[in-house]
Amino acid sequence: MENPSPYSVVRPGSFLRLWRQLWHRLLRLETPRQALAPWRWGDGVAILVMAALVALLSSWPSLAEPSLRPGIPSPFTVRAPKEATVVDTSALEQRRSLLGSRTHVQVADPRVDHELEQQLEAQLKEVGRLAHTPQAGVGAVSLTPPERQWLASLPAADLNQWQQQLRSAQRRMLRQGLVASVARSQLEEAAAMQLESLPPPGRQLGARLVAESLLGRNNLRLDPTLSKRLIEDLLTQQGLPTISVGRGELIVRQGQLISPQSYDVLDYFGLVNRRPLPLAWLAHFSEALAACAVIVLLSRRWRATLEPRQALLALAVLAVVQGFKLWLGLAVSPLALLVPPTLLLAQGLGTASGLAWLAGAALLWPMPLNGVLDGRVMVAAAVAAAAAVLAGRQRSRAQLLQLALMLPLGALVLQWLLLQLSSLLGTEAQLPLPADLAGEALLVMGLLMVGLLLSPLVESAFDLLTRARLLELADLERPLLRRLSCEAPGTFEHTLMICGLAEEGARAIQADVDLIRTGALYHDVGKLHGPQWFIENQGDGANPHDELDDPEASAAILQAHVDEGLRLARRYRLPRPLADFIPEHQGTLKMGYFLHQARERNPEIPEERFRYRGPNPRSRETAVLMLADGCEAALRSLPPNTSETEARAMVRRLIDARWRDGQLAESGLGLAELELVVRSFVQVWRRMRHRRIPYPIAPRRGYSA
């Protein structure tokens, strides 16, 4: 009976059944399409211990929270019980913040000062001309009627004195430093304060002239010598900033906000109670533990072959990142902590795993974030998300190197644009200074370079299969593939034919084409233990199985090519996903020819002796390879006049036989995908049997004259 549509009209009594159907459909969507790689009990314990370590690091600050902190009202009035000298931690942190790229000393530029003074002199000359000829018309300086009258009544000596006061006011303002973004009103107000001794007409006119001469100009420049000297002075300072308190001196009054200095003194006298908060700690611990569980479950959802050591790698990297967050505190660089691990994990475990790890690392911060870190974390998360998406598309280490160069530059440009936007809007900047942004970009670039250098070692240790590694292993000059082409040329040609079929089938169902191409190259390497026992390498010679005349021994030889292949995979350190192609491309198929021979001699012989030991295909890629292996010889043996419909029917029969035999039960392939595989196989066969034009061959001529 056909399943009812969820949009059909149902009676009230069937609503519960409808909701159950929808729930089961949702579960099927969230279930991995192929069987999960088995994990042992000890693997689960190790992952749980690593997740607990991450949770402990994330919740560590909540184990002890002080009862007082700066910025809250004091619950009591406290006086110092004795004399003491206390370290001023806020001043110490301020001094530490100066020991960086922000320690810049700026001085007035004499060249710019001279230009601005000349500009004021030109304005004063124009004013002097207007003072002597009030009806001189329109000039460079606009004057109001009261100002014209005041200038006309002003004696020459007083005019010179007034101009001298304007020059002095401008010089004082220039010595204090001038930036181009100061508003005109602020400049006029500052100039008016410098000219307070003048009468109102002269003060207003003078303030306007001085402001116009300075508007939009910057007379400050960086002095490297003084900046270096300041850094040296800060680094060579002896002693720590301290606070001296006397006996009975008031530290803080009840209801008064606790200042950082008062907090340091209270903490020195042991008045800050650091009590454990088990409920808050348990909440943060559970939150971090749940985040680790989500990372592992999402990684297994999108990568069914995820191994325990790969999950441990993701959680161990998260633990290291959480440790750096605790160690560095507010001086942490979110870009340096989020972008490199996300890129490396995404290329090794997949984009979904990289994004899951990024979500956990971006949300779990041991300490509360201030406004600056909020903005930087958002920028870092956006850049890391782009890295996770792009990592899965990089097919060589050269492309990864380009990505490692472009990501920090993109982050630098993004943060600089946000900084400029913040300045234009007049809001407080939530990002560091441009010099700090450049240093952070260089740091991230260096970490990415180091990560790319170490990535081959990490891939080998944790059996990660990146695109770059797949393409490297698919090189036909690799030692194992070179041996196969030289010692078993027939098997090697058979392998290349299967590669074409399997690759097209994988492309049709949107499986991993790179994985199936490389896996197909290694699936029959076990035949190197005895190439002459396999028909593709026998040529016109005798078949050794006829001389052996023992079906069970022949079946053991066929099974041995799987066992030998796994041994070679371990010897040549093939990644686990590639080694899985060796047994799974045969699954538990029957060795039909030798089973038929054996039953001619003993009809009661059990079929299990003539089946491969498996396992059956546990991924779509190994299943497609099994189907390609079964269809390759049949497609090549079709007569030249075979139609496409007949070829498709033949491929369907072969695939249906493996379906009914249960070989594809754990692969995750559906019937619709199998039909796409059938069509892709026939498409490759159609390309293989293309017609050629017969070229006329000229009669052989002798070489003698």
Steps between C-alpha positions, in 0.01 A plus 500: 500500500635840407600728787256788554617848411571722802293772330185285466194552718507271803256430778578636848577149626785461249690816595719304740593255227573789263735665750678168551552468126641853479728432796634179342562681174697766685707232671571336166622832363732546798634143489826444310442345161759230560595285793705670768853379559496285817648652814619292789408562862849630578479750213183649645663533842802681352275742312295560815816576700620747237156667495512527880842669473357753253203561730731545802714758319190684376344517847818553701436869583161404647657278765592809707332836449589794727222649710615852405620645174571848363199700389241373753382688815687408816279320758700645790738775608860385539808668648852368471592292809869577452747669271561321173640537149277328242569428135274708274384230254303739277806724453710191442263377229501845343880497493498156343259615231743777409776250431383427150431650163285771659806673651531774240641844577380779272657844468409817313635519147685837451439494126123476545510764775681740265238443227214569741672813633543627143133437437408709805739776385321518166168540679642770729633695200154489345348621829756783515408604147131501590576702814656782299250488212166393646328532160748270318230256386499122529826344618635168628374580852132566559418760769177597666404873517584522875839345432568745217412792726723362775794464263447848355509656847806304607835688507792348313686415821197321645447315170858372509459395861175319416669315213788402724258352752345291220841370399577406861165325540558296184851400612369381838232290332754352260734408787216307663449292184240519226299226328302539181173361637441778757174686433500872407294588807755331727787688336321836530420429865864410574626810317252721687634363831850598389376856420296566816674835562370655175171689465207302346537621135873434499466169687230365267680607182835371628354163605343457156824587319709263712243217459489549121879480480505169691183330375553158339877488563716262705839614629597183690748240382638182655843532660668155493785606726275629777269199463793262541627698797159485667481124455848462647405718797189294566692175472780613728283652771584361840231396741126467469230767522383499861237650726604617846238496778537603862350349812134604539482653149161470331509241222138509383174630641178300510297551179798650318608334175813288548787637291776273367743646755255443788446143380876435506526626856196298613645191338836563671337504843304181423159668490409357158333165562563250220240236565426206271177521301410138422176576316658756266795269441271206427302707250814606309645148522182344362482760224855423385440125526189533284696704244761221477224243451346707221840530326554123509143412397492746211839376382374140502176606333684639198801267514384150587856364476620734777751318716536551877848649467366757254229602747769517769704727272210746465438505877873523581535804273198653675662435839821674387298798374311523832830487687636792297181696570555455873869583479478810281176640641387821333825517300395197297480518118176332383628483141813310605299256713209431264618524138802259483335207688177539302685493167708193590209305650268586211742373239566181699153418636273692264324834493219391733747387768697824464188713539383295801838548667496871421156542658618336822828693516332836425226457760707356787698782662614447859493871583231760415573692181526877493385714211829479312517120516135468393572671170825312444340163570227572245758592236712195582198268484401637159853455361529150651162400353622610157817296557294189586288535186799562273720229654290219353547639149877521503652215301871558554738634759581791270136608514505463880809720509319767299206475739734539797622826349160635399310432823712727726501772236122475468464520878728805507297679233170409668609629841648816351173573318304447820741732681453770237123455510505535877698824469262642240195420712661656805464182708762347722729272303464133591825401331870563567712761331610441137853413611361231733280365220803462272695320772208267565472421127870412488458278807208312343691464174798355684282253692333386178838447335622294795176301493540422130859387559389267780182381328662192333615380842155560650331327206720194545466486879120539507425336163347815356419485130518844342446584134868575458597164649250317279644654186852422616408135558334482156833572328573198278869533583436407863707189590204267555320605182824476306544144622145417393555635149826307457425170677130468419437701181166332431372586846630854455305545175193350666547754782514794260179383330322472834625848595310649208178317585517565875592866459203565271267309732620700800453824309143400409394455865719788629730272698868570569658474154858548620461230765352242264759572230790446739333205670440332164871521419588302814207259525678207329859552617473169688528315168870579510545190720433283194402681180498181294202365696272770356370471147577857390872428546506155336483600134517194274677288760359216706269566792672380821161433658450218246823341612411550867162333446380585852203744518544567871870578457418729207241678714761544772734658243230748403439587865876533546512795260279689746712404800822581317355833389429598863854398594644718224272786607648484850852468365464804272302693765187551294229696684217298647232628253716381208581166663125439543463476122710179496261268692176691442517494120453123526276502805369149564443416133492140383788360300247351263733320259684302767179441699350340188808279457494397865130408495551286194724291723314541829146646483489534880797732529399821687483822305678698775833343403475672163411849616739785571531582867389863452396730647229620263532855366443751781514815287356617174847520348598139574156384382537679166844342460352154562238564230763633259717194565209271421389684186835581339568158345137456394489836326825434316371163379182640343479454121557810285136511388362510855252781552508738792174359633643147502816618673297681765286190560812287542652744752171509693498118527852497639428775752167343597678172574730673748204687649306175557814338640509765775833647393370858496299492824752709698618728220233769525416476129134537405316367198498839331877528540546151361312602186733800464795264534358276227465792261851626575653155438325475165612850411863400560448182298360708214816710504719190508347348184508812282548433131827572322554587133698228321817660368648358173844346554752564223697199368840452665791630293850378514778717639743425219544754227 
